[in-house]
Amino acid sequence: PAEGKKWKGRWTPLIDEGPSAERPTQFTKGTLSFAGAGEHTRGTHVFVALAPSTTLGSQPWEAPFGAVREDSMTVVEAFSSKYGDVGQGPLVGGGAAYVAEHYPGMAIMQTCVVEGE
C-alpha cells in the first residue's frame, strides 16, 4: 500500500488526459495501459489487453502507453486470467498481502524493460 500511495497520480503529468478523440479508440491485443477509475487515478497498476476492445480507450484516462511485442504475447497469455477484471480499490488498500490471500496465482509484474526509443 505504501508503494502504491507513493506513485499515485505521478503519471498524470506525463500522459495527457485530453479528449479521447486525440488517441486510438480501440485497444488491440497486447496494448499496455494504466488502469484507472477516473481522472488522475493512475498509480502503479497497468494492464495488457488480451483481445481487441472497442470499449477501452473511450475515456481520457484510458491512455495506452505501449504494447507487448507479438513474439512475447505467449508469455502474457500464460498469465492466469481466472479473476477477470479486478477493481483497484482493494488491491491498492491491501497490497501484496491482500492479493496473495484473495487472488492466489494472480500474475504480478515486478519488472519491465523498455526497448529502444
N, C-alpha and C positions, 0 to 999 in steps of 0.2 A: 504493500500500500504506500509506503513512504516513497519508493522509487516512482510509482505512478503519479503521485502528487507533485514530485519534483519536475516532471516533464509535462504535466497537464497544461495545455494552452501554448507551450513553447513553439509548436509547429505552426500556429495560426499566422504569425507574420511571414512565414516562409512560403506558404501556399495561399494564393489568393482565393477568397471566398466570394468573388464577384458572381455575377449572373451565370448560372449553369449553362446558358446558351453558348458561352465562350469556350466550352470544352466538350469533348465527346459525350454524347448522351447514352452511349451503350458501352457497358463493360464487356470485354471479350474474355475468353478463357485465359487465365494467367495474369489478369490485371491486378496490380497491387494498389491498395488504397488504405488510408487511415480509416479506422472505424470511428464513427461519430454519431451522436444522438441529437445534434443541433449545432447552431453556430458556436464556434470557439470551444468545441468539446474534444478536440483531438488530444490524445495523450500518447501512450506507448502501444496501443492496440492497433494492429494492422490486419488486413485480411487479404486472401487471394481468391479471386473469382474462379470457382471451379467449372463454371459454364457461362456462356454468354447471358447477359441480363439486360433487359430493356428498362427495368425499374431503377437500377442503380445508376447514379450519375445525374439524377434529376434535381437533387438538392445541392446548394452551393458548397456544403461541407463534404460532399462525396466527390472528392477530387483525386483521381488516380495519380500516382507519382512514379509508377514503374511497371514492369512486367517480368514474370518469371520466364527465363529462356525456355523455348519449346523443348529442348533436349533435357531440361530439368523438371518438366511437369510430372514425370513419372514419380519423382520424389514427393512432390506435393500431393499427388493422387494417392500416395500410400499413407498420408496422414489420416487419422480416424476422423470421420465426419458424422459419427453416430449422434452427436449432440446438436447438429444443425447450427442455426444462428443463435448464439447465446448472448443475452443482454449484458452490457458492460458494467452496470452498476455493482452487482455482487462481486464481479471479478476484480474491479478496482478496489472496492472496500475490503475484500477478504484476501486478496493477493494469492500467492502461490499455494499457501496452506488451504485456502478455500477451494481452489481449483483441484488440488490433489484429493480432497475429501469428496467433493461433489461431482467432479468430472474426471474420474480416473482414466488415464490413457489419452487425455486431450493433448494434442500436439502443441508444444510451446517453442516458439522460435527464440533462440538465445543469441544468435549472431546473424549478421547479414553482411554480404560483401557487395559493394557497388563496383561494377565493371565499367571501365572507360568513361570518358566524359564527352 
